[in-house]
Amino acid sequence: MKKRIAIITARGGSKRIPKKNIRAFCGKPILTYSIEAALLSKLFDEVMVSTDSEEIARIAKEAGAKVPFLRSEKTSNDYATTADVLVEVLSEYEKQGRQFDTVCCIYPTAPFVTAEKLQRAVSLLEEKDADSVVPVVRYSFPPQRAFVIRDGLTVMKYPEHARSRSQDLEPYFHDCGQFYCMQTERFLQKKQIFTDRTLSIEMPETQVQDIDNETDWELAELKYKMMEKNG
């Protein structure tokens, strides 16, 4: 039986949206959505929150997550990467004699993550023996038809596609910024999430929203209410 851990990365500092990770989103702290999705999935032997904040730790525990230790100063600054945080967490668990075959990193401001999406990702990861699985979303407009401004003039970045039909162009995707599922051993070897054996699951644009400012927050709440309404 594979051992799995969900690590929710919730640092205390947030400059653009104060206390972003625990701010009320549609009636409850946004962090709790990630915790609840992980718990409801029934996938994980451990659902933990990595944080440097006692306040976040308290809310995480109330929502059912574990916070067995606080994040170090090294992984609490603005320059620490997600990979740095995951390596630290997995190392701390190893010191306790606990190791996991699969690790899922879930962001704390990802209310669109559901148990079903996590189940799909983990199933794909393990069935296809991939290094990692990430949720992606299609660019709403073909980047091949992009414009750039040079010397005040608006010109096509890729003029060879000036007459191409949108439906004939290869679709481009980008990371949703919601969660990542990985085979732990391979992640620790490479210290990176994206490899040449990364697979993806596509998300609808209505269930993806970066939350970097107040407008983003309002849009995310509108999209979340729409997702709830549509079941």
Residue frames relative to the residue before (quaternion, step in Angstrom):
aa qw qx qy qz dx dy dz
M 1.0000 0.0000 0.0000 0.0000 0.00 0.00 0.00
K 0.4003 -0.7318 0.4987 0.2356 3.58 -0.71 1.05
K 0.3106 -0.7173 0.5951 0.1866 3.53 -1.13 0.76
R 0.0517 -0.8185 0.5718 -0.0198 3.55 -0.84 1.00
I 0.1104 -0.7786 0.6152 0.0563 3.53 -1.18 0.68
A 0.2079 -0.7289 0.6363 0.1435 3.55 -1.14 0.73
I 0.0978 -0.7889 0.6064 0.0188 3.56 -0.78 1.08
I 0.1210 -0.7871 0.6036 0.0383 3.57 -0.60 1.16
T 0.2394 -0.8149 0.5203 0.0889 3.54 -0.49 1.24
A 0.1252 0.8250 -0.5302 0.1503 3.58 -0.27 1.26
R 0.0963 -0.8150 0.5713 0.0091 3.56 0.18 1.31
G 0.5536 -0.6616 0.4087 0.2979 3.56 -1.09 0.70
G 0.6984 0.4941 -0.2839 0.4331 3.58 0.95 -0.81
S 0.1463 0.7541 -0.6324 0.1002 3.56 -1.00 0.91
K 0.2603 -0.8243 0.4880 0.1208 3.55 -0.40 1.25
R 0.7237 0.4567 -0.2652 0.4442 3.60 0.89 -0.88
I 0.7678 0.1021 -0.0631 0.6294 3.58 1.07 -0.74
P 0.3538 -0.7681 0.4893 0.2132 3.62 -0.22 1.24
K 0.8510 0.0164 -0.0708 0.5201 3.54 -1.01 0.98
K 0.0652 0.8665 -0.4899 0.0705 3.53 1.11 0.82
N 0.7120 0.5037 -0.2766 0.4035 3.58 0.83 -0.97
I 0.7737 0.2777 -0.1760 0.5415 3.60 1.20 -0.33
R 0.3797 0.7203 -0.4924 0.3075 3.57 1.23 0.28
A 0.5575 -0.6214 0.4365 0.3356 3.57 -1.08 0.74
F 0.0357 -0.7729 0.6328 -0.0296 3.54 -0.86 1.10
C 0.8171 -0.1308 0.0337 0.5605 3.58 -0.46 1.21
G 0.8196 -0.3414 0.1258 0.4426 3.53 0.88 0.99
K 0.8024 0.1385 -0.1136 0.5693 3.63 1.17 -0.13
P 0.6782 -0.4966 0.3240 0.4340 3.62 -1.14 0.48
I 0.5277 -0.6779 0.4073 0.3099 3.56 -0.75 1.06
L 0.5730 0.6093 -0.3687 0.4055 3.59 1.10 -0.66
T 0.6482 0.5700 -0.3314 0.3809 3.58 0.97 -0.84
Y 0.5663 0.5981 -0.3960 0.4060 3.61 1.13 -0.48
S 0.6634 0.4965 -0.3019 0.4714 3.59 0.95 -0.86
I 0.6476 0.5174 -0.3166 0.4612 3.57 0.97 -0.85
E 0.6813 0.4977 -0.2936 0.4494 3.57 0.85 -0.97
A 0.6328 0.5268 -0.3385 0.4555 3.60 0.99 -0.78
A 0.6627 0.5057 -0.3053 0.4604 3.58 0.94 -0.88
L 0.6754 0.4895 -0.2947 0.4662 3.59 0.93 -0.88
L 0.6771 0.5044 -0.2908 0.4500 3.58 0.92 -0.89
S 0.5986 0.5907 -0.3607 0.4034 3.59 1.11 -0.55
K 0.2460 -0.7984 0.5044 0.2181 3.60 1.21 -0.56
L 0.4375 0.7237 -0.4322 0.3132 3.58 1.22 0.44
F 0.7938 0.4323 -0.1395 0.4045 3.51 0.96 -0.98
D 0.4253 -0.6731 0.5506 0.2508 3.51 -1.14 0.78
E 0.7846 0.0874 -0.0350 0.6128 3.56 1.23 -0.52
V 0.0658 -0.7460 0.6618 0.0335 3.54 -1.01 0.93
M 0.0760 0.8326 -0.5374 0.1109 3.57 -0.31 1.24
V 0.2923 -0.7220 0.5987 0.1864 3.53 -1.30 0.45
S 0.2203 -0.7509 0.6119 0.1146 3.54 -0.90 1.01
T 0.2006 0.7850 -0.5525 0.1955 3.57 -0.48 1.21
D 0.3474 -0.7027 0.5748 0.2348 3.52 -1.33 0.33
S 0.6360 0.5533 -0.2935 0.4508 3.58 1.33 0.00
E 0.4355 -0.6962 0.5115 0.2530 3.57 -0.85 1.01
E 0.6290 0.5406 -0.3338 0.4479 3.59 1.07 -0.73
I 0.6584 0.4859 -0.3031 0.4884 3.57 0.95 -0.87
A 0.6261 0.5452 -0.3352 0.4454 3.57 1.00 -0.82
R 0.6487 0.5226 -0.3178 0.4530 3.59 0.96 -0.86
I 0.6779 0.4801 -0.2921 0.4740 3.59 0.88 -0.95
A 0.6281 0.5420 -0.3323 0.4487 3.58 1.03 -0.79
K 0.6689 0.4943 -0.2986 0.4680 3.57 0.91 -0.89
E 0.6341 0.5327 -0.3283 0.4544 3.58 1.02 -0.79
A 0.6864 0.4713 -0.2694 0.4839 3.59 1.15 -0.65
G 0.6479 -0.5655 0.3030 0.4106 3.59 1.28 -0.03
A 0.5497 0.6080 -0.4023 0.4078 3.59 1.26 0.07
K 0.4344 -0.6520 0.5487 0.2917 3.56 -1.34 0.27
V 0.0368 -0.7463 0.6629 0.0474 3.54 -1.19 0.63
P 0.0638 -0.8655 0.4962 0.0251 3.59 0.40 1.20
F 0.7837 0.0120 -0.0086 0.6209 3.58 1.25 -0.33
L 0.4498 -0.6694 0.5189 0.2834 3.55 -1.25 0.46
R 0.6033 -0.5793 0.4196 0.3527 3.53 -1.19 0.60
S 0.5058 -0.6531 0.4719 0.3082 3.58 -1.08 0.70
E 0.6520 -0.5038 0.3897 0.4113 3.56 -1.27 0.30
K 0.6156 0.5824 -0.3327 0.4138 3.57 1.08 -0.78
T 0.7710 0.3218 -0.1839 0.5179 3.60 0.99 -0.77
S 0.5852 0.5797 -0.3700 0.4296 3.57 1.26 0.34
N 0.5836 0.5917 -0.3838 0.4026 3.59 1.23 -0.08
D 0.7080 -0.4900 0.3274 0.3893 3.55 -1.37 0.16
Y 0.6959 0.4960 -0.2688 0.4443 3.59 1.21 -0.35
A 0.5112 0.6378 -0.4294 0.3840 3.60 1.23 -0.16
T 0.3261 -0.7481 0.5473 0.1855 3.56 -0.94 0.90
T 0.6672 -0.4649 0.3847 0.4367 3.54 -1.32 0.21
A 0.6319 0.5369 -0.3303 0.4508 3.59 0.99 -0.84
D 0.6198 0.5467 -0.3412 0.4478 3.61 0.99 -0.81
V 0.6689 0.5055 -0.2927 0.4597 3.56 0.93 -0.95
L 0.6690 0.5077 -0.3031 0.4503 3.58 0.89 -0.92
V 0.6341 0.5252 -0.3273 0.4636 3.57 0.98 -0.84
E 0.6545 0.5158 -0.3168 0.4529 3.57 0.91 -0.87
V 0.6654 0.5069 -0.3073 0.4537 3.58 0.87 -0.95
L 0.6850 0.4858 -0.2909 0.4584 3.58 0.82 -0.98
S 0.6257 0.5344 -0.3304 0.4623 3.59 1.10 -0.69
E 0.6474 0.5157 -0.3167 0.4633 3.57 1.00 -0.82
Y 0.6540 0.4957 -0.3149 0.4768 3.58 0.99 -0.78
E 0.6261 0.5395 -0.3415 0.4476 3.58 1.03 -0.75
K 0.6106 0.5485 -0.3450 0.4553 3.59 1.09 -0.69
Q 0.6788 0.4613 -0.2704 0.5033 3.56 1.22 -0.60
G 0.5463 -0.6382 0.3820 0.3852 3.56 1.31 0.05
R 0.5884 0.5623 -0.3674 0.4501 3.57 1.24 0.42
Q 0.0054 -0.7909 0.6108 -0.0373 3.55 -0.83 1.05
F 0.2068 -0.7899 0.5725 0.0748 3.55 -1.15 0.69
D 0.4507 -0.6942 0.4994 0.2561 3.55 -1.05 0.83
T 0.7933 0.1689 -0.0528 0.5826 3.56 1.06 -0.85
V 0.0777 -0.7797 0.6201 0.0397 3.55 -1.01 0.85
C 0.0950 -0.7671 0.6324 0.0507 3.56 -0.98 0.89
C 0.1914 -0.7544 0.6206 0.0947 3.53 -0.78 1.07
I 0.0471 -0.7909 0.6101 -0.0051 3.57 -0.75 1.07
Y 0.3802 -0.7258 0.5203 0.2407 3.56 -0.83 0.91
P 0.5368 -0.6731 0.4129 0.2971 3.60 -1.06 0.71
T 0.7143 0.3593 -0.2410 0.5501 3.59 1.23 -0.33
A 0.4627 0.6632 -0.4378 0.3928 3.54 0.79 1.11
P 0.0139 -0.8566 0.5158 -0.0047 3.60 0.58 1.12
F 0.6193 0.5590 -0.3491 0.4267 3.60 1.22 -0.28
V 0.4957 0.6268 -0.4409 0.4087 3.59 1.28 -0.06
T 0.0597 -0.7927 0.6066 0.0103 3.56 -0.93 0.93
A 0.6687 -0.4802 0.3793 0.4224 3.55 -1.29 0.29
E 0.6538 0.5311 -0.3144 0.4377 3.57 0.97 -0.89
K 0.6517 0.5092 -0.3227 0.4602 3.61 0.97 -0.76
L 0.6420 0.5081 -0.3173 0.4785 3.57 1.02 -0.77
Q 0.6377 0.5261 -0.3227 0.4609 3.58 0.99 -0.80
R 0.6402 0.5205 -0.3194 0.4660 3.59 0.97 -0.86
A 0.6811 0.5032 -0.2918 0.4446 3.57 0.88 -0.95
V 0.6822 0.4765 -0.2936 0.4705 3.59 0.87 -0.92
S 0.6272 0.5354 -0.3341 0.4564 3.58 1.00 -0.78
L 0.6628 0.4961 -0.2965 0.4762 3.59 0.94 -0.89
L 0.6268 0.5583 -0.3222 0.4377 3.58 0.96 -0.91
E 0.7644 0.3982 -0.2046 0.4639 3.53 0.75 -1.10
E 0.6590 0.5095 -0.3220 0.4499 3.61 0.98 -0.72
K 0.7575 0.3686 -0.1946 0.5024 3.58 1.00 -0.83
D 0.3595 -0.7589 0.4704 0.2712 3.58 1.32 -0.01
A 0.2472 0.7764 -0.5313 0.2320 3.57 0.94 0.94
D 0.5599 -0.5636 0.4715 0.3829 3.55 -1.30 0.21
S 0.7998 -0.0841 0.1063 0.5847 3.55 0.99 -0.90
V 0.1763 -0.7400 0.6363 0.1281 3.51 -1.35 0.38
V 0.0491 -0.8058 0.5900 -0.0152 3.57 -0.85 0.99
P 0.4125 -0.6684 0.5433 0.2965 3.60 -1.11 0.56
V 0.0683 -0.7990 0.5973 0.0112 3.57 -0.96 0.89
V 0.1989 -0.7526 0.6139 0.1314 3.54 -1.30 0.37
R 0.4906 -0.6730 0.4774 0.2802 3.56 -1.03 0.83
Y 0.4955 -0.6097 0.5167 0.3402 3.58 -1.07 0.69
S 0.4703 -0.7175 0.4415 0.2629 3.56 -0.79 1.02
F 0.7606 0.1819 -0.1269 0.6102 3.61 1.21 -0.47
P 0.5429 -0.6513 0.4067 0.3400 3.63 -0.84 0.87
P 0.4174 -0.7155 0.4981 0.2564 3.63 -0.65 1.03
Q 0.5744 0.6030 -0.3807 0.4020 3.60 1.16 -0.50
R 0.6970 0.4289 -0.2666 0.5091 3.59 1.25 -0.36
A 0.3369 0.7822 -0.4662 0.2392 3.57 1.25 0.39
F 0.3012 -0.7121 0.6042 0.1928 3.53 -1.30 0.55
V 0.1068 -0.7332 0.6618 0.1142 3.54 -1.33 0.42
I 0.3420 -0.7227 0.5590 0.2196 3.56 -1.21 0.46
R 0.0279 0.7985 -0.5965 0.0759 3.57 -0.63 1.18
D 0.8355 -0.0432 -0.0272 0.5471 3.54 -0.71 1.15
G 0.7222 -0.4585 0.2357 0.4611 3.55 1.02 0.84
L 0.6487 0.5065 -0.3153 0.4725 3.58 1.27 -0.12
T 0.3597 -0.7197 0.5561 0.2081 3.54 -1.08 0.80
V 0.0654 0.8064 -0.5782 0.1057 3.56 -0.57 1.22
M 0.5586 -0.5989 0.4499 0.3562 3.55 -1.22 0.44
K 0.4695 -0.6688 0.5035 0.2807 3.55 -0.98 0.90
Y 0.7842 0.1523 -0.0703 0.5975 3.55 1.04 -0.81
P 0.1713 -0.8448 0.4974 0.0979 3.62 0.31 1.23
E 0.5581 0.6113 -0.3972 0.3963 3.60 1.16 -0.40
H 0.7028 0.4252 -0.2630 0.5060 3.59 1.27 -0.32
A 0.2880 0.7965 -0.4931 0.1989 3.59 1.24 0.29
R 0.7818 0.2949 -0.1578 0.5262 3.59 1.02 -0.73
S 0.4494 0.6944 -0.4554 0.3294 3.58 1.26 0.14
R 0.4066 -0.6770 0.5526 0.2665 3.55 -1.07 0.73
S 0.5929 -0.6006 0.3983 0.3593 3.58 -0.99 0.83
Q 0.6860 0.5080 -0.2878 0.4343 3.59 0.92 -0.90
D 0.6593 0.5034 -0.3106 0.4642 3.59 1.25 -0.31
L 0.6060 0.5791 -0.3496 0.4184 3.59 1.25 -0.24
E 0.5632 -0.5983 0.4501 0.3497 3.56 -1.12 0.70
P 0.4173 -0.7101 0.4944 0.2776 3.64 -0.79 0.90
Y 0.2273 -0.7463 0.6120 0.1295 3.56 -1.11 0.77
F 0.1685 -0.7866 0.5904 0.0658 3.55 -1.15 0.70
H 0.1004 -0.7718 0.6155 0.1242 3.55 -1.30 0.24
D 0.6711 -0.5098 0.3785 0.3829 3.52 -1.31 0.48
C 0.4300 -0.7088 0.4973 0.2558 3.60 -0.92 0.86
G 0.3206 -0.7582 0.5074 0.2545 3.60 1.14 -0.54
Q 0.4929 0.6672 -0.4187 0.3696 3.58 1.01 0.81
F 0.7714 -0.2252 0.1709 0.5701 3.59 0.80 -0.99
Y 0.1518 -0.7535 0.6306 0.1073 3.54 -1.36 0.31
C 0.1332 -0.7706 0.6175 0.0846 3.58 -0.99 0.81
M 0.0010 -0.8287 0.5553 -0.0706 3.56 -0.81 1.04
Q 0.4635 -0.5938 0.5633 0.3396 3.50 -1.33 0.35
T 0.4878 -0.7380 0.3809 0.2688 3.54 -0.44 1.26
E 0.6762 0.5119 -0.3131 0.4274 3.58 0.76 -0.99
R 0.6830 0.4768 -0.2913 0.4704 3.57 0.92 -0.89
F 0.6189 0.5355 -0.3482 0.4571 3.57 1.04 -0.72
L 0.6820 0.4883 -0.2932 0.4587 3.59 0.88 -0.92
Q 0.6240 0.5304 -0.3437 0.4595 3.58 1.12 -0.56
K 0.7918 0.3415 -0.1550 0.4821 3.58 0.86 -1.00
K 0.2473 -0.8029 0.5006 0.2089 3.58 1.26 -0.47
Q 0.6760 0.4238 -0.3181 0.5120 3.57 1.06 0.75
I 0.4921 -0.6827 0.4724 0.2617 3.53 -1.17 0.73
F 0.7553 0.3289 -0.1792 0.5379 3.57 0.92 -0.93
T 0.0445 0.7867 -0.6116 0.0711 3.56 -0.76 1.10
D 0.6608 -0.4810 0.3685 0.4430 3.57 -1.27 -0.19
R 0.6952 0.3687 -0.2790 0.5503 3.58 1.32 0.18
T 0.3457 0.7138 -0.5181 0.3203 3.55 0.92 1.00
L 0.1457 -0.7665 0.6211 0.0741 3.56 -0.96 0.95
S 0.2293 -0.7937 0.5503 0.1209 3.58 -1.22 0.30
I 0.1976 -0.7040 0.6564 0.1854 3.50 -1.39 0.25
E 0.3761 -0.7586 0.4933 0.1992 3.57 -0.82 1.01
M 0.2052 -0.7729 0.5942 0.0856 3.55 -1.00 0.95
P 0.4865 -0.6347 0.4953 0.3394 3.61 -1.09 0.55
E 0.6039 -0.5921 0.3981 0.3554 3.56 -1.10 0.71
T 0.6135 0.5692 -0.3445 0.4254 3.59 1.15 -0.55
Q 0.7364 0.3649 -0.2222 0.5246 3.60 1.25 -0.25
V 0.6264 0.4658 -0.3425 0.5228 3.55 1.19 0.66
Q 0.2132 0.7725 -0.5794 0.1484 3.57 -0.89 0.92
D 0.3230 -0.6964 0.6067 0.2064 3.57 -0.76 1.03
I 0.1477 -0.7908 0.5887 0.0789 3.58 -0.97 0.81
D 0.1476 0.8202 -0.5292 0.1592 3.55 0.03 1.34
N 0.7917 0.1083 -0.0706 0.5970 3.59 1.24 -0.27
E 0.7468 -0.4257 0.2671 0.4355 3.57 -1.31 0.10
T 0.6325 0.5259 -0.3401 0.4557 3.59 1.00 -0.75
D 0.6212 0.5347 -0.3310 0.4676 3.58 1.02 -0.83
W 0.6437 0.5379 -0.3202 0.4401 3.57 0.96 -0.91
E 0.6745 0.4942 -0.2919 0.4644 3.56 0.89 -0.95
L 0.6409 0.5144 -0.3206 0.4709 3.58 1.01 -0.79
A 0.6434 0.5261 -0.3226 0.4530 3.57 0.98 -0.84
E 0.6503 0.5053 -0.3259 0.4642 3.60 0.96 -0.79
L 0.6375 0.5220 -0.3262 0.4634 3.59 1.00 -0.81
K 0.6701 0.4908 -0.2971 0.4709 3.58 0.93 -0.91
Y 0.6432 0.5257 -0.3288 0.4492 3.58 0.99 -0.82
K 0.6495 0.5079 -0.3184 0.4678 3.59 0.95 -0.85
M 0.6388 0.5147 -0.3253 0.4703 3.57 1.06 -0.75
M 0.6401 0.5213 -0.3240 0.4620 3.58 1.01 -0.81
E 0.6445 0.5138 -0.3150 0.4705 3.57 1.00 -0.82
K 0.6538 0.5300 -0.3080 0.4436 3.56 0.95 -0.93
N 0.7226 0.4271 -0.2299 0.4925 3.55 1.08 -0.81
G 0.5262 -0.6720 0.3944 0.3407 3.56 1.27 0.15
